[in-house]
Amino acid sequence: MTTTDQRPSPRGDSTEPLSPDDPRVVARMVAPVARSAVEIIRDMRPVNALARVVTPEVGQILARRAALTRRLRASTGYAPPRQLQVTGERICVVNEHTVEVSCVLREPDRARFLAMRWELRHTGWRVTVLEIG
């Protein structure tokens, strides 16, 4: 096999630079974005932390859940654990402009499922749908 025949892994683990519109770019962003999203809804990170990679609608959903967490924390004093591990990433390239991703976020006392839909916009890859279980 020559070097021109080698294909980079679908997860984007290759060391070669990728074009910004390549769907493999999303694979590199899954874990950091998933972790940040959960930290936002736990009110451990500011809501605007993901402003560059989520649509305004997704940002509003995160802000609403963070506000609920603040209210719960104020009334009960509950503080969620800080340990968070992203595992089980699954990436599905729907087409050249759409990628769907799922992963599991493990905490000491529970596990959460997270699903994202990424779409290529004129400004780059953006999360257009985010579901956190």
Beta strands, then each sheet from edge to edge (+ up, - down):
strand 1: 85-95
strand 2: 98-106
strand 3: 111-121
strand 4: 124-132
sheet 1: 1+ 2- 3+ 4-
end
